[in-house]
Amino acid sequence: MKRIEDLINSKKDFEIPEALDGVVARAIKPNAKGVGYKKVFGGIAAIVIALNAFPAVATSVRDYDIAAPVIDFLTLSRFASVNNELALEIDVTVPDLSQLGEVGSQLNQKYQAEAEALYANYLDDYEGATPAEPIHKYVGSNYDFIQLTDRVLVVRNYLSVILGSGIEMRSYDIVDVEQQKVLEWGDLLTDEAKVVIAEYLDTYIQNHPKHFFAKDVSKANVLELSSDFFVNNKGQLVISFDEYSVAPGSFGVVTIPIPTEVISDFVNREDLIK
């Protein structure tokens, strides 16, 4: 099997649109605290751009806790449509992960289904809108990839829904190419780790009341408020929170690394969490 480093393409000088985070279900029914309209351009152009018609997925890293290396993959498909009169726009990209083997093909199917669901919802909005009653809605999604080891990478999904104002979301898939599987919590940590992680997160948030909705967070609910987790290239478990879930919208998606010494007794994959 090829090492992940063999799959790295030459980098392209493109930029990922800012604030593209999350999962489809939350995109179709965005958080009530989020609203949003992003300006749109041009006339209607519903397009699906196939693999060979679109350049490699551009990658960039914005978060201090998951700096490079990142990997480029080709694009499997892209759903893009814009209508200025209806104030309605969608731009959703699906990466082609088939080079990763069967697990990559499975993720292709998952991401394609999510993109099609977003686009179907866009068409529903389009059919129900008129120039007199525009929607004022933007949905954008993209991906980038972070290499953890020569055989493990993180696929990071950005999703942004703007409907009056914006809401940012993210989800992550940790892919073990050698084992041909997406790693779950139990692959990385025991369930007992959740207790100490909840205590750490609660203490962290309570110690920064100006930055978080500290009164709304406790050991009992902090993990329920989180949206996902991943491992960064420093070997730390990171808990991710969608915009508005634990902090004001100005902070965007919040990611909190867990010091490995806090969870060292509960680690199942010491090659990743270290």
N, C-alpha and C positions, 0 to 999 in steps of 0.2 A: 504493500500500500504506500502511496506517495505520502511524504511528509507534508504538513501544511505549508511549510516554507516553500515547497516546490510549486504551490498553487498561487503564490503571490505574483500579481501582475505588476507591470510598471505603472507608477502612479500617474493619474490624470489631473490636470489643473482645473478641476471643477469644485464647486462648493455645494455642500448639503444645505438646503433651506433651513433656516433657524426654526427652532421650536416645533420639531416633528417627533412626537413621542406617543407610545402606548399600545392599546388593544382595541379590536373592532367593536366589541359590545359597548364599551364606554364611549366610542366615537359616535355611534348611532344615537346614543342617549347620553349626551354630555352632562357633566356635573352641573347642578343648578347654579353653583357659584361662578362658573365660567360663562362667558357670553361671547360675542365677537364677530366682527366683519373685517376681513382683510381685503384691501382693494384688489380688484380683478382687472384683467386686461383683455382687449380684443373681443372678437365674436366667438360663437360656439364652435368648438372643435373637439369632438369626442374621438379619441384615438387610443388604440392599443398598439404600442410599439414593440415589435418582436425582438428576439435576442440579437440578431445581427444588425438591427437598425438603430441600436442605442449603445453608446459607449459604456465602458466599465463603470460600475457603481462608484461614484465619488465618495471618498471617505474623509472624515475630519474628526478630530477629537476636541471636545469643548470642556470636559470635566477634568479637574485636577487629579482625581483619583483613578482615572483609567487612561493615562497617557499612552501614546503609541507603544508597541507596534500595532498597525492596523493593516487590513488586507482588502484588496479590491477583487470583486467578482463581477462577471458579466450580468446584465439585466435580463431576466426571463420575460417580463412584460411590464408595461406601464399604462395606467389608465389616467388620461388627462382630459379635462373638459373645462371650458370657461365661458361664461356669458355675462357680459357687462351690464346689460339691461336688467337681468334678474339678480345681479350681485351674487353670483353663485360660481364656485370654482372647486375643482378637485384635481389633485396631482398625486397619484399613488404608484409607487415603484415596487416591483417584486424581483428579488435577486435570484439568480440561477446558481443553486448550490449543488448541482448534479455531480460536480467534480469530487464531492465528498463521499460519493457512494450512495448506498440505499438510504442512509439517514438523511443525506442531502435531498434526495428525491422526495422523501416524506415531508421534509420541511418546505420544499417547493409547493407541494400540494396544499399544505396548511396555509402558507402565505398567499398563494393564489386565491384560495377560497375566501380568506379575509379581505383581500383586495376586491374581489368580485362582490362581496357583501357591501363594502363601502360604496362601490360604484352603483350597485342596485339602489341603495338608499339615496344616492345623489340623483339618480333618474326619477325617483319618487318625488324628491324635492323639486326637480326641474318641471315635472308635469303639473305640480300643484302651484307653481309660481306664475305671476304675471308682472309685466313692467310696473303696473300700478301697486303691486304688493310684492316687492322683491324679497328674496330670502335673506340676503346679507350673511352668507355662510361660506367658509373655506374649510376643506379637509385635505390634509397633506400627510403622506407617510413615506418613509424611506428607511434604509438600513445602513449600518456599518458593522465592522467585524474587528474584534480584538483578539490577537493571538496570545494564549496563555502558555502553552508548551508547543513542542513540535507536532503534537497530535490532538490538542484541545484548543478550541476557540469559542468565543462568545459572539453570538449574533445579536446585535442590539437594534431594536425596532423603535423608531421615532414615530409618534403620531400627534398631530396638532388639529384641533377642532376650534374654529373661530366663529362665534355666533353672537355678535354683540361685543364681547371681548373673548379672549382665548383661554383654552385649557390645554396643557401639555401632559402627555402620558408616555410611558416607556414600558416595554417588555423585553425579556431577554431569553435566549436559548443557549445553554452551555452544551456544546457539541463535542463528544469524544469520538474522534474519527476512527481510532483504533478499535474501540468497542462497538462502533456504529450505533450509538444511542445518544439521546438528549438526556443529560444528567438532571435528576430530580434532587429534592432536598435530602432524601435518605441516602443518595449516592455520596453526598458530600459530608453530611452531619447526622448525628442521631437526633431523635425527637427531643431528648433532654436538653439539647442546646437551645431550644426555643425559650426556655425559662430564663437562662442567663442573658440571652440576647434581648429579650423583652425588658429585663431589668436594666441593662446597659442603655438601651434606646430611651427608656423612660427617664433615666438619670440625665442623659445627654440633653434631652429636650427640656426638662425642667430647669437645667442649669443655663439654658439660653432662652428665657421667656420672651425676650424682645424679638426673637427670630421665629418662634414657633407658636402655634395655638396650644400653649402648655396646659391650659385648664381643661382642654378637650382630650388630652392624651394621658394614658395610664399604662401600667404594666399589663393590665387586663386586655387592653384594646389596641396597643401600638402595632402589633404584628397584623392585626386585622385591617388596620389603616394602610399598611404597606401594600404595594401593588405587585412587587416581584423582588427577586434577588439575583445576584450574579457574583462572580469572582473577578477581581481586577488583576492587572498584571503585576501588582505588588504582592499577590498571594493573600489578599484580604477578602473575606466575605463582605458584600456590600448590600444593604437593604435599601430599596428604592421606593419612594413615595411620589405619587402623582401630584401635579400642581393642585394647590388648595387643600390637600388632604390633611397636612399637618402644619402648613406654613402659608403666609400670604402669597398671592400670585406672583408678586415681584421676585420671589425666590425660584420660580419655575419648578421643575422636577427636583426633589431633594434626594440626594444619595448620601447615606451615612455608612462609612466603613466600620467594621467591627474589629477591634484589635484581636489578633490571633491568640494572644495570651488569655483572653476572656473565654475563648471557646476551645482551647487546645485539648481538653479532656474529651471532647465530643466529636473530633474530626475523623471522618472516614477516608478522606482523600488527602493525605499529607503531601502528595505531589502537587496539589493545587492550592490548598489552604496551608500556609506556612509562615 
